[in-house]
Amino acid sequence: MSTRAGIVGYRGYSGAELVRILERHPHVQPVLLEHRERRDAHPHRRPRPQHSLELTPEAVRNHELAIVFLATPPEVSMELAPALLGAGARVVDLSGAFRLGTPETYAAWYPEPHTAPELLAEAVYGLPEFCRDRIPAARLLSNPGCYPTAANLAIRPLLEAGLVDRSAGIVCDAKSGASGAGRKPSLKTSFCEVTENFSAYSVLRHRHVPEVLRLSGLEEAEFSFTAQLLPLDRGILETIYFRTARPASAEDILEVYEQRYASEPFVRLYNPGHLPDLRGVARTNFCDIGVTVDARTGRAVAVSAIDNLVKGAAGQAVQNMNLMLGYPETEGLL
């Protein structure tokens, strides 16, 4: 029998990607959920799908939804998660609502106070490559952000191996396609602003920074992060600059990655002298990593690339769902 999985926010970019992935999943039946009445009356808008359900605790129970994905803004996720958990569903939240551990940390990086602080301690952070042991038993799974996924997959193994001179700091120059800002219209992401343009935003105050720090163990003063908007629809490419703590070659660093990711199905490593690009990861759940080292000066550069809507959002959410429900981790993703 198929597992019934609800999707809230299926009209957004990440939600639509979830629908696309789950429709080809051999063990899951996606169920579209409406969490509030749509008030727009534009005559050319699509009507509510015939097979969508109004999101209520009764609907969750009556339709035996084992799991519900929240592809919603943080404030909506905080509103909906307690009731869904109370109705017996497990929750995978794609927003930043439950990623930061404490209401104080959340309030320091988000513009509003946390409205469901009682769930922060329970929420399991779901970067499978580092958190796999806790994911199967999770009731509330906090899906990682797109920028932190690419950053931590490149940075954490090097920190664990003691290869980074932390006193020199790490610089992460991160670039994303416009879909990372969501589907809600804004001047910043309108066609005329994005096309033939390239711009930085949220400099020194990007809300994904504490997520990188929390998993990597870095201090804020050790990590400089700048997000930049590419005139593309999807994809994240991060160029990460650091100095090695001891003499090392590109082969030495790749050996660290190879040992750490030997059994990981969604991390691909590039040979020395080769670096990933966005085309190689588009519409896949892979994270591609390459590294270049100047052994004479100790300067090193790691490049990490993902699709922000797949490994950075919906694909990773399905990867986590597979682990939670006992399906093969790659099901529906390869």
VEXSEVO-718402 format. One line per field, with one value per residue: residue number from 1; residue in three letters; chain; x, z, y of N, C-alpha, C, CB in turn. Coordinates in steps of 0.2 Angstrom, whole numbers. Glycine has a CB too. Layout:
num c(NUM_...)
residuo c(ALA_...)
cadena c(A_...)
n.xx c(X_...)
n.zz c(Z_...)
n.yy c(Y_...)
ca.xx c(X_...)
ca.zz c(Z_...)
ca.yy c(Y_...)
c.xx c(X_...)
c.zz c(Z_...)
c.yy c(Y_...)
cb.xx c(X_...)
cb.zz c(Z_...)
cb.yy c(Y_...)
***
This chain:
num c(1_2_3_4_5_6_7_8_9_10_11_12_13_14_15_16_17_18_19_20_21_22_23_24_25_26_27_28_29_30_31_32_33_34_35_36_37_38_39_40_41_42_43_44_45_46_47_48_49_50_51_52_53_54_55_56_57_58_59_60_61_62_63_64_65_66_67_68_69_70_71_72_73_74_75_76_77_78_79_80_81_82_83_84_85_86_87_88_89_90_91_92_93_94_95_96_97_98_99_100_101_102_103_104_105_106_107_108_109_110_111_112_113_114_115_116_117_118_119_120_121_122_123_124_125_126_127_128_129_130_131_132_133_134_135_136_137_138_139_140_141_142_143_144_145_146_147_148_149_150_151_152_153_154_155_156_157_158_159_160_161_162_163_164_165_166_167_168_169_170_171_172_173_174_175_176_177_178_179_180_181_182_183_184_185_186_187_188_189_190_191_192_193_194_195_196_197_198_199_200_201_202_203_204_205_206_207_208_209_210_211_212_213_214_215_216_217_218_219_220_221_222_223_224_225_226_227_228_229_230_231_232_233_234_235_236_237_238_239_240_241_242_243_244_245_246_247_248_249_250_251_252_253_254_255_256_257_258_259_260_261_262_263_264_265_266_267_268_269_270_271_272_273_274_275_276_277_278_279_280_281_282_283_284_285_286_287_288_289_290_291_292_293_294_295_296_297_298_299_300_301_302_303_304_305_306_307_308_309_310_311_312_313_314_315_316_317_318_319_320_321_322_323_324_325_326_327_328_329_330_331_332_333_334)
residuo c(MET_SER_THR_ARG_ALA_GLY_ILE_VAL_GLY_TYR_ARG_GLY_TYR_SER_GLY_ALA_GLU_LEU_VAL_ARG_ILE_LEU_GLU_ARG_HIS_PRO_HIS_VAL_GLN_PRO_VAL_LEU_LEU_GLU_HIS_ARG_GLU_ARG_ARG_ASP_ALA_HIS_PRO_HIS_ARG_ARG_PRO_ARG_PRO_GLN_HIS_SER_LEU_GLU_LEU_THR_PRO_GLU_ALA_VAL_ARG_ASN_HIS_GLU_LEU_ALA_ILE_VAL_PHE_LEU_ALA_THR_PRO_PRO_GLU_VAL_SER_MET_GLU_LEU_ALA_PRO_ALA_LEU_LEU_GLY_ALA_GLY_ALA_ARG_VAL_VAL_ASP_LEU_SER_GLY_ALA_PHE_ARG_LEU_GLY_THR_PRO_GLU_THR_TYR_ALA_ALA_TRP_TYR_PRO_GLU_PRO_HIS_THR_ALA_PRO_GLU_LEU_LEU_ALA_GLU_ALA_VAL_TYR_GLY_LEU_PRO_GLU_PHE_CYS_ARG_ASP_ARG_ILE_PRO_ALA_ALA_ARG_LEU_LEU_SER_ASN_PRO_GLY_CYS_TYR_PRO_THR_ALA_ALA_ASN_LEU_ALA_ILE_ARG_PRO_LEU_LEU_GLU_ALA_GLY_LEU_VAL_ASP_ARG_SER_ALA_GLY_ILE_VAL_CYS_ASP_ALA_LYS_SER_GLY_ALA_SER_GLY_ALA_GLY_ARG_LYS_PRO_SER_LEU_LYS_THR_SER_PHE_CYS_GLU_VAL_THR_GLU_ASN_PHE_SER_ALA_TYR_SER_VAL_LEU_ARG_HIS_ARG_HIS_VAL_PRO_GLU_VAL_LEU_ARG_LEU_SER_GLY_LEU_GLU_GLU_ALA_GLU_PHE_SER_PHE_THR_ALA_GLN_LEU_LEU_PRO_LEU_ASP_ARG_GLY_ILE_LEU_GLU_THR_ILE_TYR_PHE_ARG_THR_ALA_ARG_PRO_ALA_SER_ALA_GLU_ASP_ILE_LEU_GLU_VAL_TYR_GLU_GLN_ARG_TYR_ALA_SER_GLU_PRO_PHE_VAL_ARG_LEU_TYR_ASN_PRO_GLY_HIS_LEU_PRO_ASP_LEU_ARG_GLY_VAL_ALA_ARG_THR_ASN_PHE_CYS_ASP_ILE_GLY_VAL_THR_VAL_ASP_ALA_ARG_THR_GLY_ARG_ALA_VAL_ALA_VAL_SER_ALA_ILE_ASP_ASN_LEU_VAL_LYS_GLY_ALA_ALA_GLY_GLN_ALA_VAL_GLN_ASN_MET_ASN_LEU_MET_LEU_GLY_TYR_PRO_GLU_THR_GLU_GLY_LEU_LEU)
cadena c(A_A_A_A_A_A_A_A_A_A_A_A_A_A_A_A_A_A_A_A_A_A_A_A_A_A_A_A_A_A_A_A_A_A_A_A_A_A_A_A_A_A_A_A_A_A_A_A_A_A_A_A_A_A_A_A_A_A_A_A_A_A_A_A_A_A_A_A_A_A_A_A_A_A_A_A_A_A_A_A_A_A_A_A_A_A_A_A_A_A_A_A_A_A_A_A_A_A_A_A_A_A_A_A_A_A_A_A_A_A_A_A_A_A_A_A_A_A_A_A_A_A_A_A_A_A_A_A_A_A_A_A_A_A_A_A_A_A_A_A_A_A_A_A_A_A_A_A_A_A_A_A_A_A_A_A_A_A_A_A_A_A_A_A_A_A_A_A_A_A_A_A_A_A_A_A_A_A_A_A_A_A_A_A_A_A_A_A_A_A_A_A_A_A_A_A_A_A_A_A_A_A_A_A_A_A_A_A_A_A_A_A_A_A_A_A_A_A_A_A_A_A_A_A_A_A_A_A_A_A_A_A_A_A_A_A_A_A_A_A_A_A_A_A_A_A_A_A_A_A_A_A_A_A_A_A_A_A_A_A_A_A_A_A_A_A_A_A_A_A_A_A_A_A_A_A_A_A_A_A_A_A_A_A_A_A_A_A_A_A_A_A_A_A_A_A_A_A_A_A_A_A_A_A_A_A_A_A_A_A_A_A_A_A_A_A_A_A_A_A_A_A_A_A_A_A_A_A_A_A_A_A_A_A)
n.xx c(4_2_10_2_6_5_5_8_8_10_9_20_38_46_37_30_40_41_29_32_42_37_27_33_37_38_32_24_10_6_-3_-13_-14_-24_-21_-27_-41_-41_-41_-39_-46_-44_-47_-40_-33_-28_-41_-45_-37_-46_-43_-38_-37_-45_-35_-36_-36_-44_-45_-32_-32_-43_-39_-28_-15_2_13_17_22_28_29_31_31_41_33_20_23_26_13_6_12_11_-3_-3_6_-1_-12_-7_1_18_30_38_47_50_54_63_59_61_75_85_86_85_73_79_90_83_76_86_90_79_64_53_46_48_34_31_39_41_43_55_66_63_63_72_86_89_101_105_118_125_117_110_108_98_87_77_69_62_49_46_54_67_70_86_92_95_108_115_116_124_136_139_141_153_162_162_168_182_184_182_193_204_210_208_214_208_210_212_200_185_179_164_157_143_131_115_101_85_74_76_72_58_41_33_28_40_49_63_66_59_58_64_73_81_86_101_109_117_118_122_115_107_119_131_121_113_100_103_116_118_114_123_134_129_129_142_151_158_163_154_163_172_168_163_150_142_128_122_113_109_105_97_85_87_98_113_129_143_158_171_183_198_212_225_228_240_253_246_239_228_225_226_216_205_205_201_188_183_184_175_163_161_151_140_126_123_133_145_162_174_188_206_210_198_182_165_149_134_126_128_122_108_91_93_97_110_125_139_156_172_190_203_221_234_248_260_257_247_234_217_203_187_173_156_141_124_107_95_82_81_91_93_81_66_71_80_71_63_72_75_62_61_71_64_53_57_60_71_85_87_76_64_73_83)
n.zz c(0_-3_5_11_8_13_6_9_3_-11_-22_-23_-27_-22_-16_-28_-34_-25_-27_-40_-38_-29_-36_-44_-35_-30_-18_-12_-11_-16_-8_-10_0_6_15_18_13_-4_-9_-20_-35_-48_-65_-73_-66_-60_-55_-39_-36_-41_-33_-21_-3_11_24_39_56_56_43_41_49_45_31_33_33_34_34_33_22_24_14_16_22_37_47_44_45_59_64_59_62_76_76_66_71_82_77_73_62_55_52_40_38_27_29_38_51_62_63_71_84_97_104_106_97_85_85_84_71_63_58_67_83_89_88_91_102_110_102_97_103_101_87_73_65_48_39_30_28_39_50_50_59_68_61_57_68_70_74_70_57_53_38_30_25_8_5_17_16_4_9_21_18_11_20_33_34_32_43_53_50_54_44_41_44_56_62_51_45_36_20_11_-4_-11_-23_-30_-40_-45_-40_-27_-19_-18_-23_-22_-28_-30_-30_-31_-36_-49_-67_-74_-65_-62_-74_-85_-74_-58_-41_-24_-8_8_16_28_36_33_35_34_39_54_53_46_55_66_63_58_68_68_74_73_70_63_50_35_25_9_0_-17_-31_-45_-63_-66_-66_-56_-45_-35_-32_-23_-19_-9_2_10_22_23_37_38_28_13_-1_-16_-18_-5_2_-6_-2_11_9_1_10_20_13_6_7_3_-6_-13_-14_-25_-30_-38_-48_-45_-51_-58_-57_-51_-59_-62_-71_-71_-59_-60_-58_-50_-36_-31_-23_-29_-27_-28_-27_-26_-23_-18_-14_-10_-4_5_2_-2_-11_-11_-21_-21_-27_-30_-34_-29_-27_-26_-20_-11_-6_-10_-14_-4_6_3_3_17_21_16_24_36_35_32_19_5_4_-8_-15_-28_-31_-39)
n.yy c(-6_12_25_39_56_72_88_105_121_119_126_134_136_126_118_114_107_96_90_85_76_67_61_52_43_27_22_31_42_57_70_85_99_112_126_138_148_153_170_177_183_183_181_172_163_147_136_129_113_98_87_92_94_102_108_101_95_84_80_76_65_57_54_47_52_50_58_75_88_104_117_131_148_153_158_152_139_138_140_129_117_112_108_98_88_85_79_67_66_65_78_86_100_113_126_139_138_129_127_132_130_137_149_162_162_161_173_182_182_182_192_191_185_168_157_145_139_128_117_118_111_98_96_89_91_90_86_73_68_70_69_57_47_52_55_44_42_54_65_78_85_96_103_106_123_129_136_133_119_117_123_117_104_105_111_105_92_95_103_94_86_94_102_115_131_140_152_160_162_158_161_162_163_165_160_161_155_164_157_154_164_161_161_172_188_201_216_215_202_203_202_212_217_207_201_201_206_206_204_207_202_204_206_201_198_187_175_162_160_157_144_137_139_132_118_116_120_132_148_164_175_168_166_172_176_179_181_180_185_177_179_168_153_143_134_133_139_139_147_143_150_147_144_132_122_115_110_104_95_96_83_78_84_80_66_67_71_60_49_53_53_41_32_39_43_54_64_70_69_79_76_82_98_100_107_109_114_123_117_104_99_102_100_88_78_79_84_92_93_101_104_116_119_129_124_131_143_140_143_138_133_128_122_121_114_114_110_122_120_106_96_107_109_102_89_85_85_74_64_64_60_47_41_42_35_22_18_15_26_33_32_37_48_45)
ca.xx c(0_6_10_-1_10_2_10_6_12_11_9_27_43_48_31_29_46_39_24_35_46_33_22_36_40_35_29_21_4_5_-10_-12_-18_-25_-21_-32_-45_-38_-45_-39_-52_-41_-51_-36_-29_-31_-45_-42_-37_-52_-41_-35_-41_-44_-30_-38_-34_-49_-43_-26_-33_-47_-36_-22_-8_8_18_15_27_27_33_28_35_42_27_15_25_25_6_3_16_8_-9_-2_9_-7_-17_-4_6_25_31_45_46_56_56_68_56_64_82_90_87_82_70_83_94_79_74_92_91_72_61_48_48_46_28_30_46_41_45_62_71_61_65_78_89_89_106_107_125_128_112_106_106_92_81_72_64_60_42_47_60_68_74_91_92_99_114_119_117_130_141_141_144_160_166_162_173_188_185_183_200_209_213_207_217_202_212_212_193_183_175_159_155_137_127_109_96_80_69_78_68_51_37_29_31_44_53_70_66_56_62_68_78_86_90_107_111_120_118_123_110_108_126_132_115_109_97_106_122_118_113_130_138_127_131_149_154_162_160_152_168_177_164_161_146_139_123_122_107_111_100_95_80_88_105_117_136_147_165_173_190_201_219_226_232_246_254_241_238_221_224_225_209_200_205_196_181_182_183_169_157_162_145_134_124_121_139_150_168_178_196_210_210_191_177_158_146_127_122_129_117_102_86_96_98_117_130_145_162_179_194_210_225_240_252_265_254_242_227_213_196_182_167_151_136_118_101_92_75_81_95_92_74_62_74_82_65_61_78_73_56_63_74_59_48_60_61_78_86_87_69_61_77_88)
ca.zz c(0_-4_10_9_11_12_4_10_-1_-17_-28_-23_-31_-18_-16_-35_-35_-21_-31_-46_-36_-26_-41_-47_-30_-30_-12_-9_-15_-14_-7_-10_5_6_22_19_7_-8_-10_-27_-40_-55_-69_-77_-61_-60_-49_-34_-39_-38_-28_-15_3_16_29_46_59_54_36_42_52_40_25_36_31_38_34_29_20_24_10_18_26_44_52_43_48_66_65_57_64_82_75_62_75_87_73_72_56_56_49_37_37_23_31_43_58_67_62_75_91_103_102_106_91_80_86_82_64_59_60_72_88_88_91_94_105_113_97_95_106_98_80_71_59_43_33_31_28_45_55_48_65_72_57_57_74_70_73_67_54_50_32_29_20_2_6_22_13_0_13_27_15_9_25_39_34_32_50_57_49_56_38_40_48_58_63_45_43_30_16_7_-9_-13_-29_-31_-45_-42_-37_-20_-15_-17_-29_-20_-32_-27_-35_-31_-41_-55_-73_-76_-60_-62_-80_-86_-68_-53_-35_-17_-4_15_17_35_40_30_40_34_43_60_52_45_61_71_61_57_74_67_77_68_68_58_44_31_20_5_-5_-23_-35_-52_-67_-68_-62_-51_-44_-30_-33_-18_-19_-2_2_17_22_26_44_37_21_10_-9_-18_-17_2_4_-9_2_17_7_-1_16_23_9_3_6_3_-13_-16_-14_-30_-30_-44_-48_-45_-58_-61_-53_-53_-61_-60_-76_-69_-54_-61_-57_-47_-28_-30_-21_-32_-24_-31_-23_-29_-18_-19_-8_-8_0_9_0_-4_-13_-12_-25_-20_-32_-29_-36_-23_-27_-26_-14_-7_-3_-10_-15_2_10_1_6_24_22_15_30_42_34_31_12_2_4_-15_-19_-31_-32_-45)
ca.yy c(0_18_30_46_61_79_94_111_125_115_131_137_133_120_113_111_102_90_86_82_70_62_58_46_39_21_20_37_45_64_73_92_102_119_128_143_149_158_175_181_182_184_176_167_159_140_134_124_107_94_82_94_94_107_106_101_89_79_78_72_58_53_52_43_55_48_63_81_92_111_121_137_153_151_160_148_132_138_140_123_111_109_104_92_83_83_74_61_65_67_84_89_108_116_133_140_139_125_125_136_127_141_155_167_162_163_180_186_182_182_198_190_180_161_156_138_137_121_112_118_106_91_96_86_95_84_85_66_66_71_68_52_43_54_56_39_43_61_67_85_86_103_102_112_128_128_139_129_112_117_125_112_98_106_114_101_87_99_105_88_83_98_104_122_136_144_159_164_162_155_165_158_167_160_163_157_157_168_154_153_169_160_163_178_193_206_220_212_196_204_200_218_218_201_199_205_209_202_208_204_204_202_205_200_197_182_171_155_160_153_137_135_139_127_112_116_122_138_154_169_179_164_164_177_174_184_178_184_183_176_179_161_151_138_132_137_138_142_146_144_151_145_142_125_122_112_108_99_96_95_76_77_86_75_60_68_70_53_45_55_53_35_28_44_42_61_68_68_73_80_75_88_102_100_110_108_119_122_113_97_97_105_95_82_79_79_90_91_97_101_108_118_121_132_122_135_148_137_145_133_135_122_124_116_116_110_113_124_117_99_95_112_109_97_83_83_83_67_60_63_56_40_38_42_30_16_17_16_33_36_31_43_53_43)
c.xx c(4_5_7_3_7_7_6_10_14_12_16_32_45_43_29_34_44_34_27_39_42_28_26_39_35_30_24_15_4_-2_-9_-17_-18_-26_-25_-35_-41_-43_-44_-44_-50_-44_-47_-32_-33_-35_-42_-43_-43_-49_-37_-39_-40_-40_-34_-36_-38_-47_-37_-27_-37_-44_-29_-16_-3_12_15_21_25_31_30_32_36_36_21_17_24_18_3_6_13_2_-8_1_3_-12_-13_1_13_25_38_44_52_58_62_65_59_71_87_91_84_78_74_87_89_77_80_92_84_69_55_50_45_39_26_37_46_43_52_67_69_63_72_80_91_94_108_114_129_123_108_104_99_86_76_67_61_52_42_54_61_73_79_89_96_106_118_120_124_136_144_144_151_164_167_168_180_190_186_190_205_213_213_211_211_204_212_205_192_178_170_156_149_133_121_104_90_75_70_74_60_47_33_32_35_48_60_71_62_61_67_74_84_90_95_109_114_121_119_117_111_115_127_126_110_107_100_113_122_117_119_134_136_129_139_153_159_159_159_158_173_174_161_157_142_135_123_116_109_104_98_89_81_96_109_125_140_155_168_181_193_209_220_230_238_247_250_241_230_220_222_218_204_200_201_189_179_181_177_163_157_155_139_132_123_127_143_156_171_185_199_210_203_186_170_155_138_123_123_125_110_97_88_96_105_120_136_151_168_183_201_214_231_245_258_263_249_235_224_206_192_176_162_145_130_112_97_85_75_85_95_85_70_65_77_76_63_66_76_67_57_66_69_54_51_61_69_79_86_81_66_66_83_85)
c.zz c(0_3_7_12_9_10_5_7_-8_-23_-28_-27_-28_-17_-22_-36_-31_-24_-37_-44_-33_-31_-45_-42_-30_-24_-9_-14_-12_-13_-6_-4_5_13_24_13_3_-10_-16_-31_-47_-60_-73_-72_-61_-54_-44_-37_-36_-33_-22_-9_7_22_36_49_57_48_37_45_48_34_27_33_36_39_30_28_21_20_10_21_33_48_51_46_55_68_64_60_70_80_71_67_80_83_71_66_58_51_46_35_33_24_36_50_63_67_67_82_97_100_102_99_85_80_83_75_60_62_65_77_86_91_93_97_108_108_95_97_103_90_78_65_54_37_34_31_34_51_54_54_68_68_57_62_74_69_69_64_51_44_31_24_14_3_11_20_9_4_18_23_12_15_31_39_34_39_54_56_51_50_38_46_50_60_57_42_37_26_11_3_-12_-18_-30_-37_-41_-38_-29_-16_-15_-23_-28_-24_-27_-32_-36_-36_-47_-61_-74_-71_-60_-68_-82_-80_-63_-47_-29_-13_3_18_25_39_37_35_40_38_49_59_50_51_66_69_60_63_74_72_71_65_63_51_41_25_16_0_-11_-27_-42_-56_-70_-64_-56_-51_-39_-32_-27_-19_-12_-1_9_16_25_32_44_30_18_2_-10_-17_-10_4_1_-5_8_15_5_5_20_19_4_2_5_-5_-17_-16_-20_-30_-36_-43_-48_-52_-61_-55_-55_-55_-60_-65_-74_-63_-55_-61_-54_-39_-26_-27_-24_-29_-27_-27_-27_-23_-20_-13_-6_-3_6_8_-3_-6_-14_-16_-24_-24_-30_-33_-30_-22_-25_-19_-9_-4_-4_-11_-8_7_9_3_13_25_21_21_36_41_32_24_10_2_-3_-18_-21_-33_-37_-51)
c.yy c(6_22_36_51_68_84_100_116_123_120_134_133_126_115_110_105_95_86_82_76_65_58_52_42_33_19_26_40_52_67_81_95_109_121_134_145_154_164_179_178_183_179_170_163_152_139_130_117_102_89_85_94_100_104_107_95_83_76_74_65_54_50_48_46_53_53_69_85_100_115_128_142_151_152_155_141_132_137_133_117_108_105_98_87_81_78_68_60_67_73_85_96_110_123_133_140_135_123_127_134_131_147_161_168_164_170_185_187_183_188_197_185_173_160_149_135_130_116_112_113_99_91_93_89_89_85_78_64_66_70_62_48_45_55_51_40_49_61_74_85_93_102_108_117_126_130_134_122_112_118_120_106_99_108_109_96_90_101_99_85_88_102_112_126_141_151_163_165_159_160_161_163_163_164_158_160_160_164_153_158_167_163_169_184_198_210_217_206_197_203_206_219_213_200_204_209_204_206_204_206_201_201_206_199_192_177_164_154_156_146_133_134_133_120_111_117_128_143_159_173_175_163_170_174_179_180_183_181_183_177_173_159_147_137_136_134_142_141_148_144_150_144_136_126_119_111_103_101_95_87_74_78_82_69_61_67_63_48_46_53_46_32_33_44_49_66_65_72_73_79_82_91_103_103_109_114_118_117_105_94_99_99_88_83_78_85_88_96_96_105_110_121_124_130_127_141_146_139_139_136_128_125_119_119_111_113_115_122_109_97_101_113_103_90_80_81_76_62_59_59_49_37_38_36_23_14_18_24_37_35_37_49_52_41)
cb.xx c(-5_3_17_-8_17_-2_12_5_18_7_4_29_49_51_25_29_52_37_19_40_51_29_20_42_39_39_34_26_-3_9_-14_-14_-14_-32_-14_-28_-52_-36_-44_-32_-58_-33_-55_-31_-30_-25_-52_-46_-31_-55_-36_-32_-39_-51_-24_-46_-34_-56_-42_-21_-37_-53_-35_-23_-9_11_25_10_30_27_33_22_32_48_25_13_32_28_3_3_23_7_-14_3_14_-10_-19_-9_3_30_28_47_46_53_50_72_48_59_84_90_95_88_64_88_97_72_72_98_94_68_59_41_45_51_22_29_48_34_40_65_70_54_64_77_96_83_112_104_129_131_107_110_111_94_84_75_67_63_39_45_61_71_70_97_93_96_115_115_111_130_140_136_140_160_163_156_173_189_179_178_201_213_211_199_223_199_219_216_192_179_179_154_160_133_131_105_93_77_68_85_69_48_32_29_26_49_54_72_64_52_57_64_75_82_84_105_105_127_112_129_103_104_130_136_111_113_90_107_125_113_108_134_137_119_128_152_159_162_166_147_172_178_158_166_140_144_117_128_101_113_101_101_75_84_109_115_139_145_168_171_192_198_223_229_227_247_261_235_242_220_230_230_208_201_212_198_180_188_189_169_156_167_144_137_117_115_142_146_173_177_198_217_214_189_179_154_147_123_126_136_120_101_83_103_94_121_130_145_162_179_196_209_227_240_255_268_251_244_228_213_197_180_169_149_138_116_96_92_71_84_103_94_70_57_79_86_59_60_85_72_50_68_80_55_43_57_57_79_93_93_64_56_81_93)
cb.zz c(6_-10_13_11_8_18_-4_18_3_-18_-27_-16_-32_-11_-14_-40_-33_-14_-34_-49_-30_-20_-47_-52_-23_-32_-7_-7_-14_-18_0_-17_12_2_25_22_9_-15_-4_-30_-38_-56_-75_-81_-54_-60_-51_-27_-38_-44_-32_-16_7_18_29_46_67_54_31_47_59_38_21_34_30_35_32_33_13_32_2_23_25_46_51_35_46_69_61_49_65_87_71_56_79_89_67_72_51_54_53_31_44_16_33_42_57_67_55_74_92_108_106_112_90_81_93_86_62_60_55_68_95_90_86_88_110_116_91_97_114_98_77_70_61_40_34_25_22_46_55_44_70_75_50_57_80_65_80_72_48_55_26_28_23_-4_8_28_9_-6_17_31_9_4_28_41_27_27_52_54_42_61_32_40_45_64_66_40_43_31_12_11_-14_-7_-35_-25_-49_-47_-40_-19_-18_-11_-30_-13_-36_-21_-33_-24_-37_-55_-79_-77_-53_-60_-86_-92_-64_-56_-35_-14_-6_16_14_37_41_24_40_27_44_65_46_39_65_71_54_52_76_60_82_71_74_61_45_28_23_2_-1_-26_-34_-53_-73_-67_-66_-52_-51_-23_-40_-11_-24_2_0_20_25_21_49_41_19_13_-13_-25_-20_6_1_-16_4_20_0_-5_21_24_4_6_13_5_-13_-13_-7_-37_-25_-47_-55_-42_-62_-64_-52_-47_-69_-61_-83_-66_-47_-68_-64_-50_-25_-36_-14_-40_-16_-38_-17_-34_-13_-20_-10_-14_-4_16_-5_0_-20_-6_-32_-12_-39_-21_-41_-24_-33_-32_-16_-10_-7_-16_-20_5_9_-7_4_27_16_9_32_42_28_34_7_-4_7_-19_-14_-26_-26_-42)
cb.yy c(0_22_31_46_61_81_93_113_127_110_136_139_137_122_117_116_105_93_91_87_73_65_63_49_43_15_18_43_42_69_70_95_100_121_129_150_152_155_180_179_186_184_179_171_162_135_132_125_103_90_77_102_88_110_109_101_90_81_83_76_59_57_58_36_63_42_61_85_91_114_118_135_160_154_167_147_131_144_144_122_112_114_109_94_86_89_78_55_70_62_90_84_111_115_137_146_137_119_128_143_126_143_156_167_155_159_182_184_175_176_202_188_182_156_158_133_143_120_112_125_105_90_103_78_99_83_90_62_70_79_74_47_42_61_57_32_41_65_67_91_80_107_102_109_135_131_146_129_110_122_132_111_96_112_120_98_83_104_109_82_81_95_101_124_140_140_159_161_170_148_171_154_170_158_164_157_151_172_147_154_175_162_157_179_196_203_227_210_190_211_199_224_218_194_199_210_212_199_212_206_202_195_211_207_203_179_171_153_167_156_136_139_146_127_110_121_116_140_157_173_181_157_159_182_169_189_177_185_188_169_184_156_148_132_133_135_139_140_152_137_159_139_148_120_119_105_107_100_91_97_72_81_94_74_58_75_75_50_45_62_58_31_24_51_39_64_69_68_70_87_71_86_98_93_118_105_121_129_114_96_100_108_94_80_73_76_91_92_94_103_105_123_115_140_115_139_154_139_151_127_139_119_125_116_115_109_108_132_118_95_94_119_115_98_83_89_88_66_63_70_58_39_43_49_32_11_21_12_34_33_27_46_55_38)
***
